[in-house]
Structures are given as C-alpha cells and as structure tokens.
Amino acid sequence: MTAVLTETAFGGLLREWRQRRRLTQLDLGNRAEVSARHLSFLETGRSRPSRDMVLNLAEELDLPLRSRNELLVAAGFAPAYTRHPLEAAEMGEVHRSLNRLLVAHDPFPAVLVDGQWDMIDGNAAAAVFVELVDPALLEPPVNVLRASLHPRGLARYVADLDEYAAHLVSRVRRQVDRSADPALGALLDELAGYCRELGIDPAAHPRNRVVLPLRLRHPDGGLTFFSTISVLGAPLDVTLDEVAVESFFPADEATADYLHHRFARGRPHRLPG
C-alpha cells in the first residue's frame, strides 16, 4: 500500500517563496544549512518544521515580517512579530520621532507612508505637491503613487513623465516581487492602467541614472527635486517594517530658494492625513 503525501499549507507557501526568490532546493538548503532532501520533505508535507527552522528559512528567503508571521502560522506556530497601529500607545515614541523627521525636513517636502504607499502624514512643505492634485484624489487615505500618476494628479505637471512613471512602476513591481502583497499587486495594476491612459508603456524600464530628478512645471515656475527613502533599522513590528519616509530635496538653487521663500511666507499647510 502506497502512502499518499498531502502538501501542507506551510509546504506550499515555502515552495512559493523559494520559487519567487528563484532558488532551487539546493540553493536554499546551502543558505539555511539544511539538506535539499529535507527541504523537499518540508515542501511535500513529509516532514514538519520546528519553529526555529521556519524562522531560519524565512531569514534566508529575506521575507518581510508580515510574511514571516504567515509562514509561522501556516506551520502551526504563533506569530513572532507584533503588529500595532502607529496610533497605539506602544508606538508612541516611534511615531513622535517619525513626525519629528517630517517637521525637521521643512522647508523641503517629506511624507510618511505605509507599505501600500498610503500616506500616514506629511510635513507642511509637501503642500507644494498636494496643491497640484485634484482634490478628489486627496480623500483619506491618500495614496501618494495614485496621486502621482493619476491623469488628474501630479502627472499633469511632471516633465519627462515617461521616465518618472517608469521609475515609479518599476519600484512597485520590485516591491510586489519581494512581498507578494496582493494590495500592492492591485496598486501596480492600477498604476499601469494610468500609464496606458496617459499613452505611456507601463512595462518600460527607467533609464540608467545615478539619481532620477522629479521636474515639475509648477505654476510658480520650474522646480526640480530628487528623493530618498528612509526605513527603520531592525524593526520587530510588522507596521514598523513597512513604513517609510520619502524625503524630497531641491536639485538646484532655484528650487531651494523658492522653497525657503515659500515656507517663510507661510504658504504651506498640512497635508490631509
């Protein structure tokens, strides 16, 4: 009589992540110091992993904390990482510190976003962008990428829109590949639709540049920025693993002067949260 092996939820998820990372069982086994044969047994359900084994494999697969929890639950273990909203008491000091980063970046724009690019907060100077976006796109939660590429959003004012759109879409595509987040996948499809509506190829690759500038045809004159993305080091909470601060810097003296004078005149206002 032949035993019938039934793939477990853990085994299927492990195989999916291994293939997503383009690794063979031998590749992953070498990284995790596990035999390829044992990995095969784990994927088919012939062997059950220990909690330490699940965490080891998740580390070698470079999984986001949310996905590590999912892998643990699929194997029958409790999640290892908490998930608190930023408004929770436990997150108070971290949230205040993130807000200090935003305020300290004035008079240059900065926004705090979650893992799906929904804006959590923004500094006063970010109004230089928000005033160019159709108010209908600013109903909370504001998605900064939707507001950027929607035909009634910032896209109307972006010079070199083809290149900037390719940059944003490529960024989200990499995130989807890393995280397998269905919400991000839906956002990627949405952004690709906006590109097609604007006559842009959503599959285009951005040009090979050291820094991609954001050039705006602002009503007050041409403005040029470059941006950085900052994430928290060694987060142990799912929410903190996913939040990021995007900070914009002036790419020329004219933009810097404009932002300093604008801020001094008190024109900026807080972004809708």
C-alpha positions as CSV (number, residue, x, y, z in Angstrom):
1,M,0.0,0.0,0.0
2,T,1.5,3.4,-1.0
3,A,1.2,6.3,1.4
4,V,-0.3,9.4,-0.1
5,L,1.5,12.6,0.8
6,T,-0.6,15.7,1.2
7,E,1.1,19.1,0.8
8,T,0.7,21.2,3.9
9,A,-0.1,24.9,3.9
10,F,3.4,25.5,5.1
11,G,4.9,23.3,2.4
12,G,3.1,25.1,-0.4
13,L,3.9,28.5,1.0
14,L,7.6,27.6,1.4
15,R,7.8,26.4,-2.2
16,E,6.0,29.5,-3.5
17,W,8.5,31.8,-1.7
18,R,11.5,29.7,-2.8
19,Q,10.4,29.9,-6.4
20,R,9.6,33.6,-6.1
21,R,13.2,34.1,-4.9
22,R,14.4,32.0,-7.9
23,L,16.1,29.4,-5.7
24,T,16.4,25.7,-6.1
25,Q,16.0,23.4,-3.1
26,L,19.8,23.0,-3.2
27,D,20.3,26.8,-3.2
28,L,18.1,27.4,-0.2
29,G,19.5,24.3,1.6
30,N,23.0,25.6,1.3
31,R,22.0,29.0,2.6
32,A,20.0,27.6,5.5
33,E,22.4,24.7,6.2
34,V,19.7,22.2,5.5
35,S,19.8,19.3,3.1
36,A,17.9,19.6,-0.2
37,R,16.2,16.3,0.7
38,H,14.9,17.7,4.0
39,L,13.6,20.8,2.2
40,S,11.8,18.5,-0.3
41,F,10.2,16.7,2.7
42,L,9.1,20.0,4.2
43,E,7.5,21.2,0.9
44,T,5.7,17.9,0.3
45,G,4.5,17.6,3.9
46,R,6.6,14.5,4.7
47,S,8.4,16.4,7.4
48,R,7.2,19.1,9.9
49,P,9.4,22.0,10.6
50,S,10.4,23.3,14.1
51,R,9.7,26.9,14.9
52,D,13.5,27.7,14.7
53,M,13.6,26.0,11.2
54,V,10.7,28.2,10.0
55,L,12.4,31.4,11.2
56,N,15.7,30.2,9.7
57,L,14.2,29.6,6.3
58,A,12.3,32.9,6.5
59,E,15.5,34.7,7.2
60,E,17.4,33.1,4.3
61,L,14.4,33.9,2.0
62,D,14.6,37.5,3.2
63,L,10.8,37.6,3.9
64,P,9.1,40.7,5.2
65,L,7.9,40.4,8.8
66,R,4.3,40.1,7.7
67,S,5.2,37.1,5.6
68,R,7.3,35.5,8.3
69,N,4.3,35.6,10.6
70,E,2.2,33.9,7.8
71,L,4.8,31.2,7.4
72,L,4.8,30.5,11.1
73,V,1.1,30.3,11.3
74,A,1.0,28.0,8.3
75,A,3.4,25.7,10.2
76,G,1.1,25.8,13.3
77,F,3.1,28.3,15.4
78,A,2.1,31.6,16.8
79,P,3.4,34.8,15.0
80,A,6.8,36.0,16.1
81,Y,6.2,39.7,15.3
82,T,3.7,42.1,16.7
83,R,1.6,44.4,14.6
84,H,0.5,47.6,16.2
85,P,-1.0,50.7,14.5
86,L,1.2,53.8,14.8
87,E,-1.5,55.4,17.0
88,A,-1.1,52.6,19.6
89,A,0.4,53.6,23.0
90,E,3.3,51.1,22.4
91,M,4.3,53.0,19.3
92,G,4.0,56.5,20.8
93,E,7.7,57.4,20.9
94,V,8.5,55.9,17.5
95,H,5.5,57.8,15.9
96,R,6.6,61.0,17.5
97,S,10.1,60.5,16.3
98,L,8.9,59.9,12.7
99,N,6.9,63.1,12.9
100,R,9.9,65.0,14.1
101,L,11.8,63.8,11.0
102,L,9.0,65.2,8.8
103,V,9.0,68.6,10.6
104,A,12.7,68.8,10.6
105,H,12.8,68.4,6.9
106,D,10.8,71.6,6.3
107,P,11.0,73.7,4.1
108,F,11.6,70.7,1.8
109,P,8.7,68.2,1.3
110,A,8.5,64.8,3.1
111,V,5.8,62.2,3.6
112,L,5.4,59.2,5.8
113,V,3.8,56.2,4.0
114,D,2.8,52.7,4.8
115,G,3.6,49.5,2.9
116,Q,0.9,50.2,0.3
117,W,2.1,53.8,-0.2
118,D,-0.9,55.3,1.7
119,M,0.1,58.5,3.3
120,I,0.2,58.5,7.1
121,D,1.4,62.0,7.5
122,G,3.3,64.8,5.7
123,N,5.1,67.9,6.6
124,A,4.0,71.4,5.8
125,A,6.3,71.8,2.7
126,A,4.6,68.8,1.0
127,A,1.8,71.2,0.1
128,V,3.9,72.2,-2.9
129,F,2.9,68.8,-4.4
130,V,-0.6,68.4,-3.0
131,E,-1.9,71.7,-4.4
132,L,-1.3,70.3,-7.9
133,V,-3.5,67.2,-7.3
134,D,-7.3,67.1,-7.9
135,P,-9.0,67.3,-4.5
136,A,-11.0,64.2,-5.3
137,L,-7.7,62.2,-5.1
138,L,-7.0,63.7,-1.6
139,E,-9.8,62.0,0.3
140,P,-8.1,59.9,3.0
141,P,-6.4,57.6,2.7
142,V,-4.3,59.4,0.2
143,N,-2.2,57.1,-1.9
144,V,0.9,59.0,-2.9
145,L,1.6,56.9,-6.0
146,R,-2.0,57.2,-7.2
147,A,-1.8,61.0,-6.6
148,S,1.4,61.0,-8.6
149,L,0.4,59.1,-11.7
150,H,-3.4,59.6,-12.0
151,P,-4.2,61.8,-15.0
152,R,-5.7,64.3,-12.7
153,G,-2.8,64.2,-10.3
154,L,0.7,65.3,-10.2
155,A,1.3,63.7,-13.6
156,R,-0.2,66.7,-15.4
157,Y,2.8,68.8,-14.2
158,V,5.7,66.3,-14.5
159,A,8.2,67.0,-17.2
160,D,9.8,63.7,-18.5
161,L,6.7,61.9,-17.3
162,D,7.5,58.8,-19.3
163,E,10.8,58.3,-17.4
164,Y,9.3,59.2,-14.0
165,A,6.3,56.9,-14.5
166,A,8.7,54.0,-15.5
167,H,10.6,54.7,-12.2
168,L,7.5,54.5,-10.0
169,V,6.0,51.5,-11.7
170,S,9.4,49.6,-11.6
171,R,9.7,50.4,-7.9
172,V,6.3,49.0,-7.1
173,R,6.9,46.0,-9.3
174,R,10.0,45.2,-7.3
175,Q,8.1,45.6,-4.0
176,V,5.4,43.2,-5.3
177,D,8.1,40.7,-6.2
178,R,9.6,40.9,-2.8
179,S,6.5,41.0,-0.7
180,A,3.8,39.2,-2.7
181,D,1.3,41.7,-1.2
182,P,-2.0,41.5,-3.1
183,A,-2.8,45.1,-2.2
184,L,0.4,46.2,-3.8
185,G,-0.3,44.0,-6.8
186,A,-3.7,45.7,-7.2
187,L,-1.9,49.1,-6.9
188,L,0.6,48.1,-9.6
189,D,-2.3,47.1,-11.9
190,E,-3.9,50.5,-11.2
191,L,-0.7,52.5,-11.9
192,A,-0.2,50.5,-15.2
193,G,-3.7,51.5,-16.2
194,Y,-3.0,55.2,-15.6
195,C,0.2,54.8,-17.7
196,R,-1.8,53.4,-20.6
197,E,-4.4,56.2,-20.3
198,L,-1.5,58.7,-20.5
199,G,0.0,57.0,-23.5
200,I,2.9,55.6,-21.5
201,D,4.2,52.0,-21.8
202,P,3.9,50.6,-18.2
203,A,6.5,47.9,-19.0
204,A,9.2,50.5,-19.9
205,H,12.4,50.4,-17.9
206,P,13.7,53.6,-16.4
207,R,16.9,55.0,-17.8
208,N,20.2,54.1,-16.0
209,R,20.8,57.3,-14.0
210,V,22.7,57.9,-10.7
211,V,19.7,59.9,-9.4
212,L,16.3,60.4,-11.2
213,P,15.1,64.0,-10.9
214,L,11.5,65.0,-10.5
215,R,11.0,68.0,-12.7
216,L,7.7,69.9,-12.1
217,R,6.1,72.6,-14.3
218,H,4.8,74.3,-11.2
219,P,2.6,77.4,-11.7
220,D,5.2,79.4,-9.8
221,G,8.0,78.2,-12.1
222,G,10.0,75.1,-12.8
223,L,11.0,73.0,-9.8
224,T,13.4,70.1,-9.7
225,F,13.8,67.5,-6.9
226,F,15.4,64.2,-6.0
227,S,14.2,62.0,-3.2
228,T,15.4,59.5,-0.7
229,I,13.5,56.6,1.0
230,S,14.3,56.0,4.7
231,V,13.2,52.9,6.7
232,L,13.6,51.9,10.3
233,G,16.6,49.8,11.2
234,A,15.9,46.3,12.6
235,P,12.2,46.7,13.2
236,L,10.4,43.9,15.2
237,D,6.9,45.0,14.4
238,V,5.1,44.5,11.1
239,T,3.9,48.1,10.9
240,L,7.3,49.5,11.5
241,D,8.8,47.0,9.0
242,E,6.6,48.6,6.3
243,V,6.6,52.3,7.0
244,A,9.0,54.6,5.2
245,V,9.7,58.3,4.9
246,E,10.2,59.7,1.4
247,S,12.2,63.0,1.7
248,F,12.5,65.4,-1.3
249,F,15.5,67.6,-1.8
250,P,16.0,70.6,-4.1
251,A,18.1,69.5,-7.1
252,D,19.1,73.1,-7.9
253,E,19.5,76.5,-6.2
254,A,16.4,78.0,-7.8
255,T,14.2,75.2,-6.3
256,A,15.9,75.6,-2.9
257,D,15.4,79.4,-2.9
258,Y,11.7,79.0,-3.9
259,L,11.0,76.6,-1.1
260,H,12.8,78.7,1.5
261,H,10.9,81.8,0.5
262,R,7.6,80.0,0.2
263,F,8.0,78.5,3.7
264,A,8.9,81.9,5.1
265,R,5.7,83.4,3.7
266,G,3.7,80.8,5.4
267,R,2.0,79.4,2.3
268,P,2.4,75.7,3.2
269,H,-0.4,73.8,5.0
270,R,-0.5,70.3,6.4
271,L,-1.4,67.5,4.1
272,P,-4.7,65.6,4.6
273,G,-3.9,62.5,6.8
